């Protein structure tokens, strides 16, 4: 509801006051460095935006020319005062935004001006350094108000005197104040549906009785207890956000409600029915002393039985991530037959059991990641326990296997994350056949599988047979590409995204040419010293070659089938040679191809690390010399040597000519008869 702080404009860049833009009946004067409302605008203006200006006073005559105005925004000005008669000519105003101003200075006069707006429905007073007594005065005569924001002020305590006359209020935003106490502040707001009290300092919410409220955001406080008033009334509550607090126990919710989203992440919550050391607190009760004026009430709560008294049959989203949950109470999930999303990640779970008592027939997403799971149990002989489950996240646990046949109970699974567990895939080769493993063969619905960081070593057999995998993540498995790579044959028709990051891949280890459906390939963090030629025939859209040992790419990459289909190419952190950058120039000219990390790409020349797009002239000259024709260089070196040898031969011949002729004549000559 509240707008953020804007940056001021430099005076030298300030547009002229006459630079407002008019579109139909909407006048936009945002950021025009105005000190007052322009008087030369058209009278039929219905919406006027004056944000990011320097207006300090809204005078009695400021809006005389705008009788049809129904929306006025003065966000991020220096507004200190609205004179009492400022809105007399604009009594049809319905939406007024005064965010981030200085209204605390003359709030009583401003309140008088606001009281002249009988049709005002939405008022934003966020960021005005208002105390609770100031807010009470400002909104005291606004019975038509439906939405009010007083966020980012300095309100500390809220009681029934502040919002007394706001009988039509539907939405109230009190976030980012300093509220530490709420004393029957909302009793008179019979139509209130949305309440935001996030980012305050509330220690608890006890005796919650706002039956008409639909959305309550109490996140980012210091709440340790949430207790609903015990009665049989039907609460309209649909969304309850208690995340980022200090809850010690599961909240005591209304016995009858329409709650469909319950957000409890990042608290200190646990269940104490079964503790890790084998003890139990199942029979422990808690007494709350509630003092209301002169009356005192003691409420006794049996913490675990209380869960059963809350009707959670309509709950669809339950987020209990980032807590201290060791285990769930008996039949806890059985109370939630409509649950579709369950998040229990980042807790202390060591085991999680699925049984017929907790059918979870509607559950589509289950997140158990970042726990300490060593066991995932499925009660033998039951039917489809998770018949609707599509996303199952088990990453970062201590699992070594999954129950045999688990996927016969999960027939709609599409996404499975087993990353960072020490698991192996079935079938296991040879002597290891009896070791625990995960069998996903024949799971036809599975399309996304993550096995990153599982310590996989040379997958034997055909672990992906009968699947339709489209996304496969094998990153951070240093030995996964050792041995037979026949497992790839079951993926050639369907696989679209493959991650082999940090798998010790060398240039010749894998032939990618058969993976004709592949569109995204991650080969980063490997030992590639040459560009894999098998990539040339693929129609990839994205290729990641970061953190390898590549000195260059083939100059004809843009002309290959790969180059014509490629849209993203990641190349940083490779030891490219600054003197062999013809491929880089070709990439820059390739149409439709981006190098998102282009600014991080470097090349080496001697001991210097440079940007390939801005090589200095001495480096270019050095590279031109290195690229000179070696044949010409050899000719230049050989010609003087040849001439020297020829001259030496001639000189020697001339000096020894007579002796050589006599020698020849002596040995070869013979007398002739006459």
N, C-alpha and C positions, 0 to 999 in steps of 0.2 A: 504494500500500500504506500510505502514511503519512498520518495525519490532519493537518489544518492546525491552526495555533494558534487557540484560541478566546478570546473576549473575556470578561473577568471580569464578575461580577454585582455590582451595587451592594448594599451590606449592608442598606440600607433596604428593598430589594425582595426579599430572600432568602426563599424559601418555607420553611415549617416542615419539619423532618426527616420528619414523618409523611406528607408529600405524595406519596409514590411511587405510581406507577400500575402496576397488575397486569393484564395481559391474558393469560389462560390461564396458562402457566407462565413468562411473561416479565415480569420486574420492571424498571421504568424509574425510576431515581432521578436522572436527569440534571439538573444545575443546581439541586440542593436545598440547597446550602451546607452539606453534611454534612462532619463532621470524622472520622467513623468509619462503619463499615457498620452500618446499623440492625439491631437484634436482635429486632425485633418483626415481621419479615416471615415469610411462609409458608414452611414447610420444603420444599414440593415445587417451589420455584423452580428452573428449569433454566437460565435466562439472566438475568444480572444486569448492568444498565448503571448505572455510577456515574460517568459522565463529568462534567466541569466541576464538581467539588466541591473540597474543601480537605483531603482525607485525606492525612496525612503518613506514617502507619505502618499496615501491615497486620499485625495481631498474630496470635499463635498461636490465639486463640479467635475471631477475626473471622468465620470461615466455618463454625463448628461446626454452625450451624443449616441449612446448605445442602449436604447430602450428595449431592443429585442434580444439582448444578451442573456444566454442561459448557461454558458460555460466560460469561466474566467480562471486563468492560471497565472500566478505571480511567483512561481517557484524560483528559489535562489536569487532573490533580490536583497535589498537592505531595508526591507519594510519594517518600520518601527510603529507606525500609526495608521489606522484607518479611521478617518473622521466620521462622526455619527451619522451624517447625512449622505455618505458616499454612495450608498446603494438605493437611495430613494427613487431614482429614475430607472433602476434595473431590478425591480422586485420579482421578476420572473427567473432570477438566477437560481439554477438547480445544482450546479457543480462548481465548487470553489476550492482551489489549491493554493495554499499559502506556505508550502513546505520550505524549510531552511531560510527563515527570516529572523527578525529580532522583535517579535510581537510581545515578548515579556515586558518591554519597556513601558508600553501604554496599553496594557491589556484591557483595562476597564473601559476606555473609550472605544477600543476595537470591538468589545463585546456589545456596546450600544449600537454600533454599525451593523453587526451581524444580526441583531434582533429585528432588523427591518427587512429580513429575507424570509417571508412566509412560505416560500416554495423550495427552500434549500434542502436538498436530499443528500449531497455528498460534500463533506468538509475534511480537508487534510491540513492539520496543524503540526505535522511532524517537524522536528528539528528547530524548535523555537525557544528552547531553554525555559519551558513552562513548568511551574510547580503544580501540584494537585489543586491548590486553592485558585490558581489562575485559570486552570481548565474548567473548574466548576463555574466561574463567572462567565467565561467565554461561551459556554454551551447551555447556559441556564434558560435561554429563551429561544430554543430551536426545536420545537416539538415535532417538526416535519422531518427531522434528520433521520436518514436510513443508514448512512455509512459515515463513521468517524474514525480518523487516525490521529492519535497523539503520540506516535512512536518517536523514539529518540529525543525525549525531553528529560526532565529531572524529577519525575513523579516518584515518590517513595512509598506512599501509603494510599490505598484506595478504599473509600467507604461509601455508604449509601447516599451521601449528600452530593456527590459529584455529578452523577448522571440521572438525577431524580426525574427530570421532565422529558427525557428522551424516550417517550413511550413507543415510538415507531422504529427505534433503532434495530437494524438487522445485523450490522457488522461493526465490530469494535476492535481497533488495533492499538495495543498498549506495549508492543515489543520494544526492547532496548531502552528501558528506563531503569530505575533503581528500586523497583517495587519489592518490598520484603513482607508486606502484609496486605491481605484483602479481607475486608470486614463487611460482609453482606452488600458488596458494592453493586451487584447486578440483580438484586431482587425485583426492582421495579421495571426491569427491561424484559417484559413479557414476550416480546417478539424477537429477541436476540437469537441469531442462528449461528453466527461465526464469531469466535472470540480468540484473539491472538495475544497471549501474555508471555511469549518467548523472550529469552535473553533478559531475564530479570534476576532477582535474588530470593525467590520464594522458597522457603524451607519445606513446605508441605501443602497439600490440598486435602483438607478434611471436611467432611460433610457436604460433598458436592451434590447439589440438588437442582441444577439448571436443566430441567426436564425438556425444555423446548430447544436447547442448543443442539446443533447438528455437527459443528466442527470446533474442536478445542485444541489449540496449539499451545502447550505449556513446556515446550522443549527448551533446553539450555538454561535451566534454573539450577537450584540446588535441592530439589525435591527428594525427600527420603520416603514419604508416605503419600499414597493417593487412596482416599477412602470415600466411597459414595454413601450418601445418606441411606440408611436401610429402610426401604419401603417397597411397595408393590407397584408404584407408578411406572408407566411406560416412558422411558427416556427416548428422545428423538436422536440421540447421539449416534453419528455415523463414523466420524473420524476422531481418534484420540491420539495425540502426539505427545508422549512423555519422554522422548529420546534425549540423550545428553543431559541426564540428571544424576542423582545419587540414590535411586530407588534401591531399597534393600530387599523388598518382597514384591511379588506379583501384585499389581494393583487390585483393590477391591472394587469391582465394577458394578454398575447397576444390575439388578436382578432381571429386569426386562429392558432391552434396548434394541436399537437397529444397527449396532456397531458392526462395521464391515472392515475397518482398517485400524489396527492397534500397533503403534510404533513405540518400541521400548528399547531400542538399541543404545549402546554406550551408557549403561548404568552399572550398579554393583549388585544386581539382582541374582538370587539363587533360590533353589528349593531345598528344604531341609528335611524332607521326609526320609531320604536315604543319603547319608553323607559318605564321602570316599573312605573313611575309616571304619565303615560298617555300622555306625551308630544311627539313631533315628530321632527326629524331633516331631514325629507325626502327631503327638498328643499335646504339643506345646500351644498354649493360648497367649494372646496378647491383649492387654487392657489399655484402652484409650480414654483419657480424661478430657472431655469436651466442655469447655466453659463458654457459655453464651449469655453475656450480661450477668444477671443474677442467678441464672439456672446452671446447674452442673449435671452432666450426663456421663455415665461410664459405660462404654461399649466394649464388650468382650468378644474377641475374634479368635476363632480357631483357624489358624492360618490355612490349613489344607482343605478343611471342609468348606471354607468360604468359596473356594474355586468352583465347587459344584453348584453353589447357589446363584452364580451369575450365568445368565443365558447367553451363550456365545454361538448359538446356532447359525447366526447370520454372518459371522466373522469370515472374511475372505483373505485378508492379509495380516499376518502376525510376524513382526520383526523383533526378535530378541537377541540379535547379534551383539557382540562386544559386551558380554556380561560375565558372570561367574557360575554358570549353570553346569552342574555335574551330572544331573539326570532330571527327567521329568516325572512328576507325580503319576500315580496309577490313573489311567483313564483320562489323563489331562487332554490329550488330543481327541478323545472320543466326544468331547463336548463341542467339537468344531467340525461338523459334517460338511460345511460349505467352504472349508478352507481351500484356497487355491495357491497361495504363496506362503511358505514357511521358511524363515531365515533364522538359523541357529548357529551361524558361523562365528568364529572367534569366541568360543566358550571353552569349557573344560571337559567336554564329553569324552568319555573313554569307550562307551558302548552306546549303540542306538538300535533298538529292536522294533521291528514292524510286526504287528500281530493283528488278528481278526478283531480284537477289541478296539483298535485304532485304525479303522479301514481307510480313512483319508481318500475317499473315492473321487473327490473333486480336485485333489492336489495336482497342480501342473508344474510347480517349481519347488524344489527342496534343496536348501543350501546348508551343508554340514561342514563346510571347509574350515580350515585353521582351528581344528580341535585336537584332541589326542586320541582319536578313534583307533582302536586296535581290533574292534569287532563290529561288524554290521550284521545283525541277526534277522532272519526271516523265519517265522514259525512254520514248521513243516506241515504240509498237507492243506494249507489254506489256498483260497482262490486268488483272484487278482487283488493284491493288497493296494497297489498304487496304479490302478487301471488308467488314470489320466495323466500320469507324470510324464513331462516332456523334458525338463531340465533337472539334472541331478549333479550337484557339485560336491565332490568329496576330496577336493585338493588339500594338500598340506595337512595330512594326518599321518598315522603310523600303520596304515593298512598294508597287508601283504596279499590279500585275496578278497574276493566277494563270495557270498554264499552261492554254491552251485545252483544253476537254474534260476537265479534271481530275475533274469530278464523274461522269464515266462510269466512273472507277475507284473512286469512293467512293459506293457505291450505297445505303448505309444512314445517311448523314450526317443528323443531326437538329439539331445546334447548331454554328453557325459564328460565330466572333468575329474580325472584321476591323477592329475599332475602332483608331483612331489610326494608320492607314496612309493615305498620300495616294493613294487609289484612286478610280476612277469605276466606275459600273455600266454594263454593256452593256444596250441599244444606246446609242451616243453619237449625239447629234443632228447633222445636217448635216455641216459640214466636219470635225468632230472624230471622225468615224466610224472613222478609222484609228488613233486613239490607243489605248494599252493600257487595258484595262478588265477587270472581273470579271463573268463571265456566270453567273448563277444561275437563269436561266430554265429551267423544266422540271424542276427538282430537286424532285420531289414529296415526298420524305421530310423536306425542310428545314422545321423548325418554329420555330427560334430563330435570329435573325440580329441581330448588333450591328454597326452602322456608325457608332458615335459618334466624333466628332472626325476624320472622314475628309476634310473640306473639300468635301463634296458641294455642287454648285450646280445647282439646278433640274433634277431628273432627268427626262429626256425619254423618250418611248416608253413601254414597259411592262416595266420591269426585273424585276418580280415575277411575270410571267405564268407560269402553270403550277406555282407553288409553293403550299404550304399553311401559310404563315407564321402562327404564333400569337403570337410575341413579336418585336417589331421595335423596335430602339433607334436613333434618328436624332439623338440629342442632340448638342449642341456642333457642329452644322453650320449656320452662320449664314445660308447662302443656300439651304438645301435646299428651302424652301417657296416660293422664287421661281419664276415661270413656271407652266407647266401642271401641275396636280395630278391629272392623269388616272391616274397610277400607283396611286392609292388604290383604283380600281375592282376591281383583282385581289385585294384584301385584305378586302373587305367581309364575306365569308362566314366567314372563318377567324380574323381578327386579334382577339386577346383582350387583349394588353398592348402599349401604344404609348407610347414616350417621345419627346417633342418638347422636351425641356429645352434651354433656351438656343439657340433656333432663330429668334430675332427674330420670333416669332409675334405678330400683332396680332389684334384681336377678330374681324375679318371675313375673315381670310385663308383659313381652312379650314372647310368644312362637314362636321361630324362625324356628322350625322344618319344617313348611310348605313352607318356602321360598327356595325351592330346587335349584333355579337358581342362588342364591346369591354367588358371588365370592369375594366381598370386603365389610367388615362391620366395621364401626367406632363406638365404644361404649365408647370412651374416655370422661373424665370429668363428670362421673356419680357417683352413690353411690353403685356400685356392691360390695357386701361383700362376695359373693360366685360365683363361675364360673357357668354361666347359662348352665344347662345340655342339653337344647334344641339345643345348638350349636354343640353337638357331632356328629350329623348325617349330617351336612352340608359339602359341598365340597369347603370351602372357600380357597382362595389363600392369602388373607390378612386380618388380624384381629388386631384391635387397642383397647387395654384395658388400655391405659395410664390414669393416674389421677383418679383412683378408690380406693376402700377400700379393695382390695383383700389381704388376708394374705398368700394365697398359691393357686396353681392350682392343679387339679387332677393329680396324678402321671401317670395315664394311658392316658393322652392326646395324646402323640405320637402314641399310638396304635389305637385310635379312627379313624373313617372315616375322621373327621376334621383334625387330626394330619397328616394323610397320604397325604392330599391334600394341607395343609398349606405351604406357601412359605415365608410369612412375618408375624411376631408377635411382636407387640409393647407393652412393659410391664412397662416402667419406671413410677416413681412417684406413686407406690403402697406400702403399709406398709407390705411387705413380712416378714415372720418369718424366721430368720436365722437357726432355728432348724428343719424346715420342708421344706427342699430344694431338696428332692428327685426328684420332678418334674423338677427342674432346670437342674439337671444332665441328666435327660431323654431328655430334649430339646436340650442340647448340643450334644447329640449323634444322634439326629434325622437327617436323611439324607435329604438334600435339604431345610431345614428350617433355616431361618435367623432371628435373633433378632437385627434389625438395631440400636435400642437404647440400646443394651446390656451393653455398658459402663456406662449408666446412671441408670441401674437397681440397687437398693440397698435393703438391708434387715435390720431388726432391731433385736438387742439382748440387752435387758435391755435399757440403755440410749445410746447405741452405734449404729451408722448407718454404715454399712459395705457393701463391694462388695461381692456378693454371690460366685464369682469365686476365692476369695482370703481371706478366713476366717482364722484368726490366730488360733494357736493350743489351747490356753486356751478356746476359744469359742467352738471349736470342742469338747473338753473334756466335757465342760459344757452341750453341746447339747447331747452328748452320754449318759450322766447321766440322762438327762431329757427323753431320748428315751428308757431307761431301762424298762424291763418287769415289769409292775406294780404288776402282780401276784407274781413274785418272791420277790418283795419288801414287799408285804403284808405278805408273808410267813416268811420272815426274821423278821418282826415285831411281828408276831403272835406266833412264836415258843417259845421265852423266856416267854411270858405271859402264855402260856399253861403249860409249865414245872413248872412254879412257882405255878400255881393253883393246879397242880397235887401233888407236894411235900407238899403243905399246907394241902391238903385233907388227905394224908397218915399220916402226923404228928398228925393231930387232931384225926384221927381214932385210932391210937395207944394209944394216951393218954386217950381217953374216951372209949376204947374197953370194959373193965370189967363192967363199969357202964351201957354201952349200952346193954351188954349181960344179965345182971341182970334185966334191965328194960324190955327187950323182954321176958325173962323167966317169969317174974312176971305177965305180961299182957297176955301172950299167953300160958303159961304152964298150965297143968291139971293133977291130980293124976290118976294112972292106977290101976284098980282092979286086984288082983291076983286070 
